[in-house]
Amino acid sequence: MLTLIKNGEVYGPDYLGKQDILLAGTKIAMIGKSIPTPEGLEVKVIDATEKKVVPGFIDSHVHLLGGGGEGGFKTRTPEIMLTDITKGGVTTVVGCLGTDGFTRDMKSLIAKARGLEEEGVSAYCYTGSYQVPVRTTTGSIQEDLILIDKIIGVGEIALSDHRSSQPTIEELERLTAEARVGGILSGKAGVVNIHLGSGERGLEYLEKIIDKTEIPPTQFLPTHMNRDEELFQKAIAYGKKGGLMDFTTSTTKRFLEEGERKCSKALVRALKLGIKLEQITFSSDGQGSLPDFDRQGNYIGLQVGRVTSLYEEVRDAVLSEGLDLATALAVITKNPATILKLKNKGEIKKGFDGDLVLLDHESLEIDTVIAMNQVMIREKEIAIKGTFEK
């Protein structure tokens, strides 16, 4: 299957100017000015005049099986559907389990990831959940990473949170070492995705492990770093030591009123405070629960995270905060692809996967979404639905 995208203003995510892009099979076959339509072959031509063409978005923290349960069985959020992902311009997802690693398990998560790939998007997952010791598929973190193609890291491990299993530093150190070696042997990132709550310890465990062992700071991908001003400031100090930081785009009005930092604003502030762009990513926490607790830790309410919030915050960073598009795009394209070692993802280059998003020139709204050379959204209309979507 050939697709020729003509006359688009291309951001790869760096600005490449007006270019044509030819997709063949699932890959980008050619990038250049005025690529002629191949003769004698069936070619789908998409006119991208007055459009910006950018890499497909990568969401590195999605609850593919749903999340929640903090308020009882009825508060378990449902599994994510294909269009919940593609409507947000996301073409690659990384799944996790979260609080509940008991009624949901790794076998089901891997099966869900494979199902989403059959429906058209790329999907990976972390092994484990909030709990330590980590509940793996094979019985070993290293074997999960080495033997199961879909597993690229460990997580999300909860720290500084009343829902955490309260692991010791030594336990966290050991599982991180296992993840690192498993990643080395399998050619994967082997990162440990860390859920950070609002507890006073913050990043203390990660900093101590980095200080006293040979494990580099890039082995951790701590998320929810925009949860409140105190954690944000700790994240900045951590980033200046070389640590990575992930900001969560799904939120609620109440969370923002109580001090959560909007991702678009947090990104601009972090850059101004000296954090390097390549250290920062956004993720949505999509389909996860957004539980609200009182000061005693009692559950009092619930909302559901949205994958579509991922690009909304990138767009706000450009239109509301004045950041240039190439910089803003990096946190959901090139940066997560590099950190997670997702080969052939996150950039518009020859030989990379045919994952592209077309944006309206002025409003930057999502117009068309292409995943592995398959048009999922066409001119703001859903072209492909999931198996059980009406």
N, C-alpha and C positions, 0 to 999 in steps of 0.2 A: 504494500500500500504506500503510495506517494502522496504527500501533502506539501503544497508550495504556498508559503505565506509571503505575500508581496507587499512592499512599500511600508513596512513597519519601522517605527523608531525603536531600535533595539537597545535594551539594557541587559547586560549579561552576567551579573547585575551592574557591572561598570558600563558606562555609556559607550555604545558602539556606533551610534549614528543610524542613518537610514540604511536598512539592509533587507535582503530577502533571505528566507530560511527554507531549505528543502528537507523534509523528513522522509526517511525511507525505512520501512519496517518499524522498529520501535526507537530508532536513533535519529539524531541530527546528522544528515549526510553532507550538507553544504551550507555555508553562510557567505553571502556576497552581494554585491550590487547588481541588480537586474539579472537574476538567474533566469534563463529561458525555460519555458515549460517543456519538459521532456516529450519528445514526439513518439507516437506509437504506443504510449503507455497511458493507463488510466490515472489521472492526476486530479486530486481535489485542490482547487485553488481558493485561498482565503485572502481577500483584500484587506490589508491592515492599514490602509490609508487613514490618517488621523487617529491611529492607535499606537500605544506603546506595547512592545512585546518584551515580556520579562520571563525569567525562569519560573517553573511551577513551584509552588510554595511547599515547604517542609514543616510539618508540625511534629515536634519531637516529644510530645507528652499528651497522649489521647487515651481516654478510657474506652477502648473499643467495645468492651463487654458491658459498659456502664459502670457506674461507681456508686458511692453512697452506702446507705444502710445504717448510718449513724443514728437515725430516728426509728429503727426497726425495719422489718422486712418490706413494708410498703414504701419505704423511702429509697429502695434500690433503684437507681436510674436505669432506663432501658439500654439495650445495645444500640450502637450508632448505626445509621444507615448511610449508604453510599453518597447520596446527595447532601447529607449533612456535612460531608467532607468537601465535595467538589464545588458546592455553591460558594465556598470560601476561597476558591482558587488553589486549594491544597491538592497536590498530586502524590505526596509521600507522607505517610503517618508512621509514628512509632507508638505502639500500644503499651499500656501498663495496667496493673491491677489496683493499686491504691490500698485503702484501708482494709478491704475485704479480700483476703487471699485464701478464704476458706470455702465460701459458697461459689466463688469463681476460682478457676485454677489455670495453670499454665497451658495445659493441653487445650482447653477451650480458647484461650487467648491466641495460641498459635493457629488453631483452626479458623478463628475469626480473621486473623491476618491473611491467611491463605484465601479465604472466601472473598475478602476485599480485593485481593490481587486478581482473582478470577473475574471480578466485576469491573476491574479496569485501573485501580490505583496501586501504587507500590506500598507495601506494608511490612513493618518489622516490629519487634517487641523487646522489652526488657524482661529478664527472668526475675521472679520474686514479687514482693509487695512491700507494704510498710514494715513487715516483721523481719526480725533477726532471731534465730537463724533463718536463712533464706530457703523458702520452699521451691525447689527446682523441679525440672522434669526428669532428669536422669539421675538425680541424687547428688550432683556436683555442679557448681557454678562453671568450672572449667570445661566439663564435658558438655554442658548445655551450649556454651559458646563455640566449642570446637565441632560438635556433632549436629547441631540444629541451625540450619541456615538462617532462619528468621530471627534468632536471638543475637542481639548486638551489644548487650550490656546488662547491667543489674539495676533493679529499682522498681518503683521508687521507694527507697529506704527512708523511713520517717525519723527525723531528729528534731529535738527542741519542740516537741508537740505532745499533748496529753494522750494522743492516740498512738504514739510510738510504743514499740516494745521495750524502749529504754535500754538499747544495747550499750555495752561498755566500749570504750575507745579501742580496746584490744580486739573485740569482736568485729568492729567496723574495719579496723586495720587489716584483719585477716581476710575478710570477704573482699576488700578492695584489692589486696595482693592476688587473690584467686582470680578476680575479674581481669586484672592487668595481665597475668600470665596467660589466661584463657584467650584474651584478645590478641596477644602476641602470637600465640600458636595458631590462631585461626585467621589472622589478618584482619581482625575486626577492632573496633575502638575499645571495647571492654570497659566503657565508662560506667561509673556508678552514679545513677540519677538519684539525687537527694531531695526529698520533700522537707522543706524547712518550715516549722511552725513559728509561732510568735513567742516562744519561750526565751528566757534570758540567756541561755547558753548560745543561741544563735549558731555561728560557724565555728565555735570553739573546738569541737572534735576534729573537724577537717584541718584546721590550722595546726593543731598539735600533731596530727599524723604527717602532714607535710613537713613540719619542722624536725621531727625526730626520725623519719624514715626516708628511704630513697624514692618513695612514691611521689611523682610530680603533681602539681596542682591541677593539671589538665585531666587527671584521672577521674575527677569529680565534676558532675554537672548539677550544681545545686539550683533548685527552682523555687518559685514564689518569692524571689529576692526583693520584690516590690511590695511585699505584704504590708509593711508599715515603715515609717521614717527611720526608726531605730535599726531595723534589719537592713534597710537600704544603705544606711551609713556604714554598717558592718560589711556590707557587700562591696562598697567602694574601697574600704581598707583592704579587704580580701583580694579584690581585683588588682590593687596596686602591688600585691605580692605575686601576681601572675595567675590568680584564680579566675575561673569562668563564672559567669552569672547568667541565669535565665529568668526573664520576667514573664509573669503569667497574665495573659490578656483577658481571660474570662473574669468578670467581677460583678458586683452589684452596687447599686446606688448607696446602700448603707455602708458597705465595705469602704467605698471611696470617702464617704463622709467621716468615717472613723479613722482615716489615716492611710489607707492603701494608696500607693502611688500609681497613677495611670501610666501604662507602659510607654506611650508616646512621650510623655513628659520625663519619665525615668530614663529613657534612652538618651534624650538630649542632655539631661543633667549629668549622666554618667560620662558622656563624651567630654563635656565641658570640664569635668573634674579629673580628667586625665586617663580614663579607662580606654584601652584600645578597642576599636570597633570589633575586631575579630574575637574578642573575649565575650561578646554579648549575643544572646539569642532570645527570641520570643517563642513561647509555646502557649497553647490555648487552655490546657487542662480540659479539653473538650469532652462532653458527655459525663464528666465527673460531677460529683455533687459539690455544691457551694454551701456547706452547712454553716449554720449560725449557732453559736453557743453562748450561754450567759457566763458570768464571771466564775461560776462554780463548775463550768464544763458541761452543763446540761444542754442538750439539744433543744433549740427553740424554732428552727425553720430551715428551709432548703430551697435552693434553686439549682439549675443545671448549667454547666459550662457549655460554651458554643465554639466549635471550630471556626465559624465565620468571624469570631472576634479577632482572630489572628491578624488577618490583613486589615481589618478596620483600624487597628492601632498603628499599623505601618502607614496607612493612608493619613491618619490624623497627624502622625509625626511629620509628614510632608505638608499637608494643607493647613494644619493649625499651629505646628511648632516650627515651621520653616526649614526643616531638614531637607537636603537634596534627596531625590528618589533613589539614586544608586546606593547611598549610605543606608537609607531606611530599609531597602530591600535585602541588604546583606544579612540581616538578623533572622530572616525566614527563608534564605536560599543558600548562599555560599557558606555562611558561618556554621549552621547545623550540619551541612553536608561534610564539611571539613572535620569538625569536632567528632562526629559520629562515623567518620570514614565511610560515608555512603558514596561509593564509587559511581562516577558518571551522573551525579545529581547536583543540583544547586547552581549550575552555570549554563549559559548558552555557548556551547563549543562543539565543534565537529567531533562526532563519536560519542557525545553525551546522550543521555536518554531524551526522547522527544517529549519532554514535559514543559509546556509553555502556557502562559496566561496573557491574554490581550486585554489592555486597559484602555478606557476612553481617554483621549488625549488631555482634556482639561480636568474633568471631574475625578479621574483615576478610578472610576468604578469598574468592576470586573465585567467584561463583555463576553469573552470566550475562554474556555479552559480546555486544554489538550493534555491528556495523560498517555504517555507511551504511544504517541501519534494517533490517539483516539479522541475525537471531539466529545467531551463530556457535557459542556455548556456551550451553546452557540447563540450569540447575540442576546445574552441574558436569559435564554430559555434552556431548560433542561433537555439535553439530547439523549442521555442515557440514565436510566433509573436502576436502582438496585433490584435484586431478584424479587424481593417482597414489597417493593414500593409500588403504590398504585399510580 
